[in-house]
Amino acid sequence: MSFQRTLIIAEAGVNHNGSVDIALEMVDVAVKAGADIIKFQTFVPELTVIETAQQAEYQKQNIGKATSQLEMLSKLTLTFAEHQRVADYCRSKGIEYLSTAFDLVSLQELLKLGVARLKIPSGEITHWPLLAASANTKLPIILSTGMANLDEVQAAYNTLIEQGAMADSITVLHCNTQYPTPIDDVNLCAMNTIEKELDVKVGYSDHTLGIEVALAAVARGACVIEKHFTLDKNMEGPDHKASLSPQELYELVAGIRRIEKILGKDEKGVTESEVGNKHIARKYLVAKSDIRKGEQFTPDNLIAKRIGYEGVSPMLWPRIIGQVAKRNLVADEVIQMQDLE
């Protein structure tokens, strides 16, 4: 079988900084890169976080100041009408619009936009009402698993199934939610553990710097890759510094498509490009020394050498030793099948 095409999600997230114009510009970048999907985040701040909740450490460091999560998220929100505008623009550009819902109201708004699938983020993996409501839509679901152990992943997956999602419509993404993720914490082997234990399609949501880890995930069998990108890493905001530049996004998509070609088919055979090399590189039987007609072939008078074309395979050696030559042969003369008994 052939390896399936990797679904590439260019994660805009909140890197639009609350500007619909920046969001539309990011759509153009994702289209130019050749991504399959551009994904945003949809949330009502007051339904997502309490007023006193503080930022994560990476958010404080990347923004350069400490504010509440509520204050931060309020500046990173697109209105539902703006999401509609972005979704319409995506359709006009031929790229799939997707957004992550962080609350039930936002989920219903996304459904009105006609999304083709749903994405459940790592932080919502224990949010039973959101899991159930997502499963009830019968849409394909992509589930991220950052900060979760295998039991929690299994519980979320079971909830989706119990609430109506079809097993073959669920893809589970291995993920680490530190921005950026330290290389020592990537643990790509966990992706394959999820695949084995849940018998589910798997992918990788990547928060490392650069593109090498995402490429490695594809080589390990990820059918979905999600990666943040930004128009400018120096923009103010929590995720810009750990995101890809437009050029890096182009390189990621090109690299994944190249890896897909490298992976090829699940079979072993002679490829078209190497057919001409086969008889040039392989060895065939020749006379090691002069051999008289009627003389037995022995390890002392036979040898395998390259001859430049197809001859008698050395794999026939056990069968040929002990046979007698039907004609006189000189050293380095190629053995023919008619020379044998």
Disulfide bonds with the S-S distance in Angstrom:
none
